[in-house]
Amino acid sequence: MKVLCYGVRDVEEKFFYELNEKFGFDITCIPEYLNTPETAKLANGYDAVILRGNCWATKENLDTYKEAGVKYILTRTVGVNHIDTTYARSLGFKMAYVPFYSPNAIAELAVTLAMMLLRNTALMTSNASKGDFRVLSSMFSREIRKCKVGIIGLGKIGFTAAKLFKGLGAEVLGYDLFKKDNVEDVLTQVELETLIRESDIISLHVPFIKEQGKLVTKEFLSKMKKDSILINTGRGETMDTAAVIEAIESGHLAGAGIDTLENESELFFKDFTGKQIPNENFEKLVNLYPKVLLTPHLGSFTDEAVTNMIETTYENLDALIKTGHSKNEI
C-alpha cells in the first residue's frame, strides 16, 4: 500500500515513520500542499493520499487522483470542508477523517492568545525588544478572575478551554446547539445572546456549516461588550474578517486572537517578509498588531496532537483496506 502524505513539516516526519512501524505502509512524506493539478499529479502510482487542512481536494484534483489510481483519501483533520466529499463519493473514493485529537493543543492556544491580549503582553514585549521599557497607559489591564469568558461550542476542545479558563479563576459561560450534561461544575450554559452580551472574552470552538453561514457577523460583534476580546482557533469561515477589522479599528473590540482565517491559504505557510501581502483584509489584520494576534493555523502543532492525528489516520486506512469501512468514514 503506497501512501503519499501531503503538507508534512520537517518536525512531523519522524512521527509519520515511527507510527507507521505498526502498520507497514509504504509512505512518502512531502512538504507540498494539495492546491493545484500539478500537486495532485504527485500521487501518480500511489494507492492512498493523506491530506491536511488547506489541501484542496477539488473536482479537478479528484479527477487527477482518479486517473492516477488513488483509491483512498484520508484527512488528518476534524474538518472536511477542504474535500468535495459529494463528488469524491461519486468517483468511488473511500474517505475517512480524524474525529478528535488532543483538545489541549487548541484549547491552550486559545487561552494563550486571550491572556496575551488581556494583559497586553504582545505590546509590552514588542516595545521591550526595541529597547523601550516605558510603562504606557495602553499596558493597563484587567485580571482574568474578574472576567467572564464565553465559550461557543462545547465539544472536547471547547470544554477543555472552559476548564483552563475556569482554572485561571474566570467565570465561564457556555453555549452549544445541543445542551450538554455534567458541565455545571465548570461553566454555566446560557443562550447565545446572553453569552455575547455578557462576555469579556469570547472563544470560538465550532465547525463551519455552510448552510448556516457565518457566526461572527457585524451584528454579532455589535452585541459584544465594548473592550471585549474575540478568539478564533476553530474555523476561519465562521467569521466575517472585514467586520472583525472594523470592530477593532472603531475601538469597539479590544483585540482578537486568530489562528484560522477564511481563504487563509493565500497567507498562511508563506513568507511575505519585505513583500506586499496579496489580500487587503489580511494586510489590515497584520497592521493591527498588537491588537490582533495572528498565528498561522498551528493550534494542532504539538507533539501529542500530531501523534493523535497520524495514528488515527493510519488506523482509518488500515480498517478501510481490511474491511472496506472505517468508524471514521466520511
C-alpha positions in Angstrom: 0.0 0.0 0.0 1.7 3.1 -1.3 0.7 6.3 0.7 1.5 9.9 -0.2 1.4 12.3 2.8 0.9 15.9 1.9 1.9 19.0 3.9 4.3 17.2 6.2 6.6 19.6 8.1 10.1 18.6 9.0 9.4 18.1 12.7 6.4 15.9 11.8 8.3 13.4 9.6 9.6 11.2 12.4 6.1 10.8 13.8 4.9 9.6 10.4 7.6 7.0 10.1 7.7 5.9 13.8 3.9 5.4 14.0 4.0 3.5 10.7 6.1 0.7 12.2 2.8 -0.8 13.5 1.1 -0.7 10.1 3.9 -1.2 7.5 2.6 1.1 4.8 4.9 2.3 2.1 4.8 6.0 2.9 6.3 9.1 1.3 6.1 12.4 3.1 6.2 15.7 1.1 6.0 19.3 2.3 3.8 20.3 -0.6 0.1 21.0 -0.1 -2.6 19.8 -2.5 -3.5 23.1 -4.2 -3.0 22.6 -7.9 -3.4 19.8 -10.5 0.4 19.6 -10.5 0.4 18.7 -6.8 -2.4 16.2 -7.4 -0.3 14.5 -10.1 2.4 13.9 -7.4 0.1 11.0 -6.4 0.7 9.0 -9.6 1.4 5.4 -8.6 0.0 5.8 -5.1 -2.9 3.9 -3.6 -3.8 6.4 -0.9 -3.2 10.1 0.0 -3.2 11.7 3.4 -4.2 15.4 3.4 -4.3 18.1 6.0 -6.2 21.4 6.2 -5.6 23.7 3.2 -5.1 20.7 1.0 -7.9 21.3 -1.5 -9.5 18.1 -2.9 -11.5 19.9 -5.6 -13.3 18.3 -8.5 -10.3 18.9 -10.7 -7.8 17.5 -8.2 -10.1 14.5 -7.5 -10.3 13.8 -11.3 -6.5 13.8 -11.3 -6.4 11.3 -8.4 -8.9 9.0 -10.2 -6.7 9.0 -13.2 -3.6 8.4 -11.0 -5.2 5.3 -9.5 -5.7 6.6 -6.0 -8.4 4.7 -4.1 -8.3 6.1 -0.6 -8.4 9.8 0.6 -7.6 10.4 4.2 -7.5 13.7 6.0 -5.8 14.1 9.3 -8.2 16.8 10.4 -11.6 17.1 12.1 -13.0 19.4 9.4 -13.6 18.1 5.9 -14.7 21.2 4.1 -11.4 21.1 2.1 -12.7 18.0 0.3 -15.6 17.9 -2.2 -17.0 14.9 -0.5 -20.0 14.5 -2.7 -18.0 14.4 -5.9 -15.4 12.2 -4.3 -18.1 9.6 -3.4 -19.4 9.7 -6.9 -15.9 8.7 -8.1 -15.8 5.8 -5.7 -13.1 7.1 -3.3 -13.1 5.7 0.2 -12.6 8.5 2.7 -12.1 9.0 6.5 -11.3 11.8 8.9 -10.0 12.3 12.4 -12.9 13.0 14.8 -10.7 14.4 17.5 -7.2 14.8 18.7 -5.6 16.4 21.7 -8.1 19.0 22.7 -5.5 20.6 24.9 -3.4 21.7 21.9 -6.1 24.1 20.5 -7.5 25.0 23.9 -4.1 26.0 25.3 -3.5 28.2 22.3 -6.9 29.9 22.7 -6.1 30.6 26.4 -2.6 31.9 25.5 -3.9 34.3 22.9 -6.7 35.5 25.3 -4.2 36.1 28.1 -1.7 37.9 25.8 -4.5 40.3 24.7 -6.0 40.7 28.2 -2.6 41.6 29.7 -1.3 43.4 26.7 1.8 41.1 26.6 2.5 41.5 22.9 2.7 45.3 23.3 4.9 45.1 26.3 7.4 42.5 24.9 7.4 44.2 21.4 8.4 47.5 22.9 10.9 45.9 25.2 12.5 44.1 22.2 13.2 47.6 20.7 14.7 48.9 24.0 11.5 50.8 25.0 10.8 50.0 28.7 8.3 52.7 29.4 5.0 51.8 31.1 2.3 53.2 28.9 -1.4 53.6 29.8 -2.2 51.2 27.0 -0.5 48.5 29.0 -3.0 48.8 31.9 -5.0 45.5 32.1 -7.8 43.6 33.7 -7.4 40.3 35.7 -8.9 37.2 34.3 -10.6 36.3 37.6 -12.7 39.5 37.2 -13.8 38.5 33.7 -16.5 36.4 32.1 -15.3 34.1 29.3 -17.8 32.8 26.8 -17.1 29.5 25.1 -19.1 28.9 21.9 -19.1 25.2 21.1 -18.8 22.7 24.0 -17.2 19.8 22.3 -14.0 18.3 23.6 -11.9 21.3 22.6 -14.4 24.0 23.8 -14.9 22.2 27.1 -11.2 21.8 27.7 -10.8 25.6 27.0 -13.5 26.2 29.5 -11.7 24.1 32.2 -8.5 26.0 31.6 -10.2 29.4 31.9 -12.0 28.2 35.0 -8.7 27.2 36.5 -7.4 30.7 36.0 -10.3 32.0 38.0 -12.6 33.2 35.3 -16.4 32.9 35.3 -17.2 30.7 32.3 -20.3 30.9 30.2 -21.0 28.3 27.6 -23.3 27.8 24.6 -23.8 24.9 22.3 -26.5 24.0 19.8 -27.1 20.9 21.9 -27.2 21.4 25.6 -24.5 19.4 27.5 -24.8 17.4 30.6 -22.5 17.3 33.6 -20.7 20.6 32.9 -22.1 22.7 35.6 -19.1 22.5 37.8 -17.1 24.2 35.1 -19.4 26.6 33.3 -22.9 28.0 33.2 -24.8 27.2 30.0 -26.7 30.2 28.6 -28.4 31.4 25.4 -26.1 32.7 22.7 -27.4 36.2 23.0 -26.7 36.2 26.7 -23.2 34.9 26.2 -22.4 37.5 23.5 -23.8 40.4 25.7 -22.0 39.4 29.0 -18.6 38.0 28.0 -15.4 39.9 28.3 -13.7 37.2 26.2 -15.4 35.0 23.6 -13.6 31.9 22.3 -15.0 30.1 19.2 -14.8 26.3 19.0 -17.4 25.5 16.4 -17.3 23.9 12.9 -18.2 25.8 9.8 -21.6 24.7 8.4 -22.0 26.3 5.0 -25.8 26.2 5.1 -25.8 28.1 8.4 -23.5 30.9 7.2 -21.1 32.9 9.3 -21.5 33.0 13.1 -19.4 36.2 13.7 -21.1 38.9 11.7 -21.3 42.7 12.1 -24.4 42.2 14.1 -22.7 39.6 16.4 -19.8 42.0 17.0 -22.0 45.0 17.7 -23.6 43.0 20.6 -20.3 42.2 22.2 -19.2 44.2 25.2 -17.0 47.2 24.5 -13.3 46.4 25.0 -14.0 42.7 24.8 -11.8 40.2 23.1 -12.5 37.6 20.4 -10.6 34.4 20.0 -10.9 32.1 17.0 -8.9 28.9 16.9 -11.7 26.9 15.2 -12.7 27.6 11.6 -11.9 30.9 9.8 -15.1 30.6 7.7 -17.2 31.1 10.8 -16.0 34.7 11.0 -16.6 37.8 8.8 -13.0 39.1 8.7 -13.9 42.6 7.4 -16.4 43.0 10.2 -13.8 42.0 12.8 -11.3 44.5 11.4 -14.0 47.3 11.6 -14.9 46.4 15.2 -11.2 46.7 16.2 -10.4 49.8 14.2 -13.5 51.5 15.7 -12.3 50.7 19.2 -15.3 48.6 20.0 -13.2 45.4 20.4 -10.0 45.5 22.4 -8.5 42.8 20.3 -8.7 39.5 18.5 -6.6 36.3 18.6 -6.9 34.5 15.3 -5.4 31.1 14.3 -7.6 30.5 11.3 -8.9 32.6 8.6 -11.2 32.3 5.6 -9.1 31.8 2.4 -6.1 31.5 4.7 -4.0 29.6 2.2 -3.4 32.9 0.5 -1.4 34.0 3.6 -0.5 31.1 5.9 2.6 29.0 5.4 4.2 31.6 3.2 6.8 34.2 3.8 5.9 37.8 3.0 8.8 39.5 4.7 9.5 42.7 2.8 6.7 41.9 0.3 3.2 43.1 -0.3 0.5 40.9 1.4 -1.8 40.0 -1.5 -5.1 40.5 0.4 -6.3 43.8 1.8 -8.0 42.3 4.8 -5.0 40.2 5.7 -2.7 43.2 5.4 -5.0 45.2 7.7 -5.0 42.4 10.3 -1.2 42.3 10.2 -1.0 46.1 10.6 -3.4 45.9 13.6 -0.8 44.1 15.7 -0.6 44.0 18.7 -4.4 44.4 19.0 -4.6 41.5 16.5 -2.5 38.4 17.2 -2.3 36.2 14.2 -0.9 32.6 14.3 -0.7 30.5 11.1 -3.2 27.8 11.9 -0.9 25.9 14.3 -3.3 25.1 17.1 -2.7 21.4 16.5 1.1 21.8 16.1 2.0 19.9 19.2 3.6 16.5 19.7 0.5 15.0 21.2 -1.9 16.3 18.6 0.3 15.3 15.7 0.6 11.8 17.2 -3.2 11.5 17.6 -3.9 12.7 14.0 -1.4 10.5 12.3 -2.2 7.4 14.3 -5.9 7.7 13.8 -5.4 8.3 10.1 -3.3 5.1 9.8 -6.0 3.2 11.7 -8.6 4.6 9.4 -6.7 3.4 6.3 -6.0 0.0 7.8 -9.7 -0.5 8.5 -10.7 0.6 5.0 -8.2 -1.8 3.4 -9.2 -4.8 5.6 -12.9 -4.3 5.9 -13.9 -1.7 3.4 -15.2 0.5 6.2 -13.9 2.7 9.0 -15.7 4.1 12.1 -14.5 7.5 10.9 -15.6 7.1 7.3 -16.8 10.3 5.5 
